[in-house]
Amino acid sequence: MISISNIKKNVLSALEDIKAFDIVSIDIRKQASIADYIIIASANSSKQAKALADNIKDRMQKIDIPLIGIEGESGSEWVLVDLGDIIIHIMTPTSRVHFNLEELWVSDT
């Protein structure tokens, strides 16, 4: 069985392959039970966001990790990829600033 750390490493690599930027990985294990990590990445366009999601999907298939789902693929400025233990948000910079997910998950405590 592949470790969560190895899955995360593969996700980050898949994002870097298609030139995602401002990639942030947030450990949410102490804050929520929905996942262990949330990864947020920026894409220059909705087309690039879809390509990033597709690359993650392809990478997970290669290492036999089931994909729970992808939301917002078609022309969206925000694509969510759900791997269960890891949830990936791929957003255009405008959407990322507007929704400011990092502020929701990162705390000083």
N, C-alpha and C positions, 0 to 999 in steps of 0.2 A: 504494500500500500504506500502510495506517495504521500509525503508529509505536507502539511499546510505551508511550511516554509518553501518547499520546492514548488508548489503550485503558485505561490506568490511570486517567486523568482521567474517562473515561466510567464506569468501575466505581465510583469514589468518588462521582460524582454520582448514580448509581443507588442507592447505599447511602444517601446523604443524603436523596434523594427520599422514601424510606420510613422515615425517622427512625431509621436505625441510629445507634449512639453508641459512643464510645470506639474510633473507627476508627484503626487503625495500619497503615501500609504499611512493610514491611521489605524492603530490598534484599538478596537472598541470592545474588547472582551470584558472590561470592567464596567462598561457603560450600558451594554445592551446584549441581549441573547440572540438577536437576529443573524449575527455573523461575527467572525473573529476580526476581520479587517475590512475596511472600506478603502478603495483606491480611487483617487480622483485624478483625472488627466484632462488636459486641454487639447483640442483639435482646431485646426484653422477653418474648417468648414463642416457642414453636415455630411458631405461626401467623405471627408477624411474620418469623421467620427464613425461612420458605417464601416469603413475599411478597417479601422482599429478594432471594432467589435468583431468583425469577421475574422481578423487575424487571431484574436483571443480564442474565438470559437475553434478555429483550425488547430491552434496550438494545444488546446485542451483535448481535442479528439486524438491527437498524436500521443498524448500521455494518458489516455483513457480516463479523463475526468469528465463526468457528466455535466452538461450545461442545463441549469434549471430554466433559464429563459433569457431573452433579449427583448427589451422594450424601447420603442422610439427610433427604430432603425430608419424608417422611410422619411428622409428629408428633415429629420429632427435636429435641433441644436443640442439635444441631451439624449444620449443613449445609455441605457443601464444594462449591464451584463451581470446576471446572477449566477454565481457558482456555489451558492449555499454558504460556505464558510467565508467566502470573499465576494463582496459586491463592488463592481467597478462602475464608476460614473465617468462618462466621456462627454465633455461639454465644450461648446465654443466659449471663447473668453467672455463674451457678453453675458451668456447664460451663467457662467461660473461666477462672475462678479455679482449678478443679480440674486442668485440663490445662496451664495456664500456658504456652501455645505461645510467647509472646514470649520467655520465658527460654531456650527451646531455640534460637531464632534470633538473638537480640541478644547480641553479645559485646562485651567492652571492648577487644578487640584490633583 
